[in-house]
């Protein structure tokens, strides 16, 4: 089982050593449009049967990376409570774990023996932006355009800028009240090996962590 992939950065070599099946699924962005949230327009993109916001949320509340100036491309980082409190247009919502899995499976990810959805470079590059990644850039053929904004596990300090994009889901881990599922993509180097990974996982610090936000529209 891949536990805390996006919050246990020191265990990179062990966590990302597994192999995933190659995908030949060609993905092309469709119906790029926009949705207005809290007075600001956000680009959207249809990927498979789903419509997602194609940029990170940058509305009221939230914090910037380590207190630096706001970067509209990366958006802000929000606690789970802040994410749930955002008023969205009718039909839009914070994605569930199942929504994230549907997205990644469409891109070519697979489920492991423990039920975790995961994939390697042939999948993650489709989700990643074409720039700003420290090692390997994405192709963004999906139109999701995930930038490596980083994250905060304690709500105060940030890390992984350039290597990690992590997004909240609305799904809690039923066995632990303070654990919440997240999804995202990771790109780093350890021991001479480059890791490019996409998957679902959970944070054990749901009340403190701050991650990026994307929204999905009901079918």
C-alpha distance (Angstrom), angle and dihedral (degrees) to the residues before:
residue distance angle dihedral
X1 . . .
X2 3.77 . .
X3 3.81 104.8 .
X4 3.80 124.8 -174.4
X5 3.81 94.3 -8.0
X6 3.76 92.5 162.8
X7 3.80 96.8 41.3
X8 3.82 103.8 41.4
X9 3.77 100.8 65.3
X10 3.82 95.8 163.0
X11 3.80 92.5 64.8
X12 3.79 94.2 58.8
X13 3.79 98.9 127.1
X14 3.79 93.7 53.3
X15 3.77 97.6 39.3
X16 3.77 97.4 51.6
X17 3.79 100.6 38.8
X18 3.81 97.3 99.2
X19 3.80 122.9 98.0
X20 3.78 128.4 -126.2
X21 3.78 130.8 -158.7
X22 3.78 117.1 -94.1
X23 3.78 116.8 -110.8
X24 3.77 126.9 -144.5
X25 3.78 92.5 -173.5
X26 3.80 108.7 132.8
X27 3.79 111.8 -144.3
X28 3.78 124.7 -163.1
X29 3.82 125.9 178.5
X30 3.77 113.3 -113.0
X31 3.80 136.2 -166.8
X32 3.79 97.5 2.6
X33 3.80 105.4 -165.2
X34 3.78 137.4 137.3
X35 3.80 144.6 -101.2
X36 3.80 126.1 -155.7
X37 3.80 115.1 -129.9
X38 3.81 121.3 177.0
X39 3.80 90.2 -16.2
X40 3.81 96.3 -51.2
X41 3.81 126.9 105.6
X42 3.81 116.9 -128.0
X43 3.80 122.6 -168.8
X44 3.79 115.4 -118.2
X45 3.79 132.9 -161.1
X46 3.79 134.3 -163.8
X47 3.81 112.6 -131.8
X48 3.77 114.1 -178.6
X49 3.81 106.8 -45.8
X50 3.82 94.3 -20.6
X51 3.79 135.6 83.2
X52 3.82 116.4 -149.1
X53 3.77 136.2 177.9
X54 3.80 104.8 -101.6
X55 3.82 96.4 -150.5
X56 3.80 133.2 50.1
X57 3.78 117.3 -94.8
X58 3.82 113.4 -99.7
X59 3.80 103.1 174.5
X60 3.78 134.3 125.8
X61 3.79 119.1 -41.3
X62 3.77 121.4 18.5
X63 3.79 127.0 93.5
X64 3.78 137.2 -101.5
X65 3.79 124.7 -117.8
X66 3.84 107.3 -69.5
X67 3.78 90.5 -25.6
X68 3.80 93.7 -61.8
X69 3.80 125.6 139.6
X70 3.77 116.1 -64.8
X71 3.80 116.2 -89.5
X72 3.83 108.1 -157.0
X73 3.81 90.7 -162.5
X74 3.80 91.8 58.5
X75 3.78 96.1 34.2
X76 3.80 123.6 -156.8
X77 3.79 131.6 -56.5
X78 3.78 119.4 -116.6
X79 3.76 138.4 -166.1
X80 3.78 116.6 -124.5
X81 3.81 90.4 -107.6
X82 3.81 90.9 53.1
X83 3.80 91.1 47.3
X84 3.80 92.6 52.8
X85 3.81 91.6 48.3
X86 3.82 95.3 58.4
X87 3.80 112.9 111.6
X88 3.79 109.6 -130.9
X89 3.82 131.3 -170.6
X90 3.78 116.6 -95.7
X91 3.80 111.9 -71.6
X92 3.82 95.3 20.8
X93 3.80 123.8 106.4
X94 3.77 147.0 153.8
X95 3.83 105.9 -78.3
X96 3.77 121.4 -106.0
X97 3.78 123.2 -134.0
X98 3.81 87.0 -102.3
X99 3.82 90.7 54.9
X100 3.80 90.6 53.3
X101 3.79 91.0 47.7
X102 3.81 91.4 50.3
X103 3.80 89.7 52.9
X104 3.79 95.0 48.7
X105 3.79 95.4 42.2
X106 3.79 88.7 53.3
X107 3.80 88.8 53.6
X108 3.79 90.3 53.4
X109 3.81 105.4 -89.4
X110 3.81 120.6 142.5
X111 3.82 136.7 -147.5
X112 3.79 118.0 -111.4
X113 3.80 125.4 -142.1
X114 3.81 90.9 -84.9
X115 3.78 93.4 52.0
X116 3.82 97.2 -104.4
X117 3.80 115.5 141.5
X118 3.80 112.3 -132.5
X119 3.78 143.3 154.5
X120 3.79 141.4 173.8
X121 3.80 135.6 -132.2
X122 3.79 96.1 -49.9
X123 3.81 87.4 62.0
X124 3.80 105.0 29.3
X125 3.80 94.8 53.5
X126 3.81 89.0 62.5
X127 3.81 89.5 60.0
X128 3.82 98.0 39.8
X129 3.79 127.8 90.8
X130 3.80 119.4 -110.3
X131 3.80 93.3 -116.8
X132 3.83 146.1 31.3
X133 3.82 96.8 47.1
X134 3.80 111.9 128.1
X135 3.81 96.2 -135.3
X136 3.80 119.1 9.5
X137 3.79 124.2 14.2
X138 3.78 124.7 -138.3
X139 3.78 129.2 -120.0
X140 3.83 94.2 -137.6
X141 3.79 90.0 -149.9
X142 3.81 88.2 152.5
X143 3.81 93.4 56.9
X144 3.82 91.5 -129.5
X145 3.81 88.9 116.7
X146 3.83 100.6 -160.9
X147 3.81 110.8 -165.6
X148 3.83 120.3 -159.3
X149 3.79 95.9 -111.9
X150 3.80 95.6 155.0
X151 3.80 127.1 -138.2
X152 3.80 146.9 -114.0
X153 3.80 121.3 -126.5
X154 3.80 96.0 -176.9
X155 3.80 99.6 34.8
X156 3.79 92.3 -116.1
X157 3.81 111.7 60.7
X158 3.78 126.3 43.3
X159 3.77 136.4 -150.6
X160 3.81 144.3 166.6
X161 3.79 97.0 55.8
X162 3.79 105.8 163.9
X163 3.80 94.4 21.4
X164 3.80 108.6 53.2
X165 3.80 142.3 48.1
X166 3.81 114.8 -175.7
X167 3.81 127.3 178.0
X168 3.79 132.1 -168.4
X169 3.79 123.6 -118.8
X170 3.80 125.1 -161.7
X171 3.82 91.6 -124.7
X172 3.80 119.3 105.8
X173 3.79 125.1 -154.1
X174 3.80 101.2 -109.8
X175 3.81 94.7 -147.3
X176 3.82 94.0 56.5
X177 3.79 124.5 39.7
X178 3.82 92.3 -155.3
X179 3.80 96.4 50.0
X180 3.78 123.6 91.0
X181 3.79 132.4 -178.4
X182 3.79 119.5 -111.7
X183 3.79 134.2 176.6
X184 3.75 134.8 -156.0
X185 3.76 150.0 111.9
X186 3.80 132.7 -80.6
X187 3.82 132.9 -161.0
X188 3.80 122.4 -178.0
X189 3.78 144.8 130.2
X190 3.80 128.1 -118.9
X191 3.78 129.4 169.3
X192 3.78 91.7 -7.9
X193 3.80 92.4 -53.1
X194 3.80 124.0 114.0
X195 3.80 116.2 -141.6
X196 3.79 120.8 -156.5
X197 3.77 111.1 176.8
X198 3.80 142.3 165.2
X199 3.78 125.4 -169.6
X200 3.78 154.6 119.6
X201 3.77 121.3 -94.1
X202 3.79 139.2 141.0
X203 3.77 139.3 -106.2
X204 3.82 117.5 -133.6
X205 3.82 89.3 -154.7
X206 3.79 101.0 62.8
X207 3.80 95.6 147.5
X208 3.82 93.2 54.7
X209 3.80 107.9 27.5
X210 3.80 123.6 101.7
X211 3.79 121.1 -154.8
X212 3.80 139.0 163.0
X213 3.80 122.4 -84.9
X214 3.78 133.7 -130.3
X215 3.79 126.1 169.0
X216 3.79 132.8 -148.1
X217 3.79 130.6 -153.0
X218 3.77 123.3 -129.9
X219 3.78 114.9 -108.7
